[in-house]
Amino acid sequence: MWEIKIQDRIARWGKEMTIFRKVPNGYEVLNTDFQTVDTVTDGASALDKHIFNLDPEVFEALVNAIHKDYKPSEGKFTEGKLEATQSHLSDLRQLLKLK
């Protein structure tokens, strides 16, 4: 399973992102061309050589695009529940002639 590590850039303003997965002999790390993969065998610190540097605007655009077009595979799914609750309350108001 692929993992994504995002952390604050210490030396500059922005974020650093690394995309990797554990394999028996180390890690496979996605290169910055988003097409090729390197196998890293000398520990997790070698992942730092495969960092995508994202300025704040690019990072915000990435997060917004993911949030808009994709649902999380884990975590809370409260957004859909809230919409369903609001729809249910609207139906109840109509049935009870409160609206």
N, C-alpha and C positions, 0 to 999 in steps of 0.2 A: 504494500500500500504506500502510495506517495504521501509525503509529509511536506508541509511548508512552514518554514521558520521565518518569522518577521520580528525584527527588533529595531529599536531606535539606533540611528547612526550617531556614534559618539562624536566624531570629529567634525561632522557637517550636519546641516538641517535636513531631515528626511528619514527614510526607512531603508533597511537592508532586508532583502528577501532571498532565501535559499530554498530550492525545491530538491528533495532527495528521497531515497528509500533505502532501507536496510536490506542487504543481500548477504549471503553466507560469508563472503570474503571481505566485507566492508560496507561501503555505500555506493549506490549509483546516484550521480548528481547531474541534474539537468543543466546544460550549459546556457549561456546567455543568448544563444541563437534560437533557443526553444526547440531545437530539433535534434541535437546530439546529446549523448550521455557519456560521462566519464565515470569510470570505476575508481573509487578512492579506497585505499587499503590502510593508510597510515593514520587512522583515527578521525574523530569528529572535527578536530581543528582544521583538517584539510578541506572541510566544507566551506571554510571562509574564502577560499580561492574562487568560488563559484557564486558570487553574490550579485544580485540584481540591485543596483542603487536606484531608489525611487524618491524623487523630490516630493514634497507634500501634495502638490496638485495632482501628480500622476497617481500617487497612492490613494488619494481621495476618490479620483475617478475610477480606479480599479475596484475599490470597496463598493462604491455606488453601483457600478455595473454588475458586480457579483450579487449584491443584495437585490437589485431590481430583477434580474433574469434567472436567478437560481435560488432554490430553497436549500437550507442547510441539511446535511445528512445526519447531523446530531444536534442536540440542544433543544431549546424550547421553541415550540411552534405557536406562539401566542398571537401572531398577527392574524392568522386565519380564524382563530378562536374568537378574537375580538369582533371581527366582521360578522361572524355567525351569530354572536350574542346580540349585536346591534340589529341585525336583521330580525332575529327572534323577538326582540323587544318592540320593534316597529310593528310586526304582525300582531303581537298581543295588544298593542295600543289600538289598532284597527278593530280587532275582535271585541274589545271592551268599550269601543267607541269613545276613547279618550283623545282621539285625534281627529 
